Amino acid sequence: MKKFKHILLKTLDVAALSVFEPIVRLCYGEDPRAQLRKIGKFILIPIVAFILFLGVWHVTASGIETKFGKMPTPGVTWEQTKVMVGQVFENRRSEKAFYVEQKTKAQEHETKAAQYAAAAELPKNASQKEAFLAESNAQAELAVNARSATFAGTPTIIYRVVHSLKTVFLGFMLATLIALPIGILCGLNPVFMAAASPIIQIFKPVSPVAWVPIAMILVGALYSGSSMQPAMLSSAIVVAMCSLWPTLTNTALGVASIDKDHLNVAKVLRLGWWTRLFKIVIPSSLPLIFAGLRISLGVGWMVLIAAELLVQNPGLGQFVWDRFQDNSAAAFGQIFVAIFIIGIIGFFLDRTMIILQRSVSFDAPAGA
Amino acid sequence: MPIIELNNVNKGFGPASNRSEVLADINLSIEENEFVAIVGFSGSGKSTLVNLLTGLEIPDTGTVTFEEKPVTGPHSDRGIVFQNYSLLPWLTVTGNVELAVKQVFPQMSKKERRDHVARYIEMVNLTPASWKRPKELSGGMRQRVSVARTLAMQPKLLLLDEPLGALDALTRAQLQDEILNIWDQEKKTVVLITNDVDEAVLMADRIIPLTPGPQATLGKEFRVDLQRPRDRTTLNFNPEFKKIRNTVTQYLMELNDEAKRLAPVKDLPLPDIHPIQFVA
């Protein structure tokens, strides 16, 4: 029991959720007054603050009249959330119905194909036989088509979230693949750093929006595959171009500031270049590298929404734009819902990176 | 035949315009299986000396020869234990030792290597903590890991660069005994760099003082012919121990006074000026 508590507290600590620590301690009856005081300070007050924020939002929004109608209040936003959830279920239902329908269609075609094939077997003249066979084949083909048809409803919010996540991870992977090796080289070699520095300095502050046309044109010119939508690839490239910098600079810093004692160990052990890199240099800079990756993913997620909006990649960014084009109060409300979804996903991405970062930090206590 | 020899070694740092000569005219010869202690004040260039012995530094003039071959860089035959442990914090105790073993004995099979690592961890009494990371260990335990790592490389010469300097007195005494035990079992040549005369007298066969820098050089050497094993509890009443300790201490104090006397006077003559009196 005590061990379980220890594990629970450790998990909260690793997940950077130590705010909830007093609740665990309270459940185990550990100094209830102190725990209650902590809960009040660090859990209740934030909740009150959020309610206050909702109040301010409500009051402000009610007074603003736009061409789409009233600015959405928290209530309207909540209504639209329910509408969107409803759409998800609705969509799932029609999808199911669609496939059932396709299946019956296919079966009808198949029976017809069989009938024609059977008719062709009866002794008739050759041209009739051929006509029956042709009809049978046509029916068989229709059946195959019916079976392979995919449901093409409007993308639901779930589809969009998944699509956005796929795109951001693709971009993030690209960024990491570029930033890590260059960052390590920069950290290892001052001359390389000096050479790369102007390039980094110039491209680092470029707005994501400026990369959008370049990415679209280049993808249009160079990408002819079909495994991925060009819009997704363009968005991922824009994400990569903007999110690789924090990883790059942090990696360079981590590698350059490696403890001299650790390098002495490498020298005394006479480690080869690769062994030194993988056994000393990279492990010792991992905490900083992961700090960089965390910032990169945050930047990438932010950039992604703008990129999707411009490139029309069917993720959350495009959703915001679609709703804007819809010109209705309900759509306006759904933009607000999208904002919350984007924020909450961003929060979870950040948490995931914190956990990863902590798991590689050798400064943290064991088990972390 | 000496195992390691330094001949007229000079070493300095910095550009020609602002050069500080740390070591000057060092001559040292250490025989196999000897336990030599080099005693000096802090800042006298002890670490530079040990870096020269290791091969981390190369002398400006003069030669360092190990087994009659010139030293051009570090080698696993000369194992060093650093003062600040220099453990890799992301590796466990076993991992730290294993890294060194892997490097020095690449031909070992996995099982041989595991046994080898375990043996040296056992030697420094760390088996129960072998899965821990350095952050979870006390200073004494960390230095034990460092000793195990160096011993596991099976060096012919063991260089100890103030290994116990950062430890409390009790841990220090304990580790001194452990090092002496290991030295006794493994029969290695040991060079101990220290600033503690008691430690030197307790452990070494020969004590060589390093004069205060800059341009530090080795002073008059003292033989310690106390019976081994030396028992620290009775040693304090041993007249010979007391005598050696006092002579060495006295010698070091004299060196220090002399250094102070010889140090260039840095008194800047003040110009004869007076502040202007402002009258409001």
Interface residues (C-beta under 8 A of the other chain):
Chain A: D261 H262 N264 V265 K267 V268 L269 R270 L271 T275 K279 I280 P283 S284 L286 V360 F362 D363 P365 A366
Chain B: T54 L56 G73 P74 H75 S76 G79 I80 F82 N84 Y85 S86 L88 P89 W90 L91 L99 A100 Q103 V104 K132 R133 K135 E136 M153
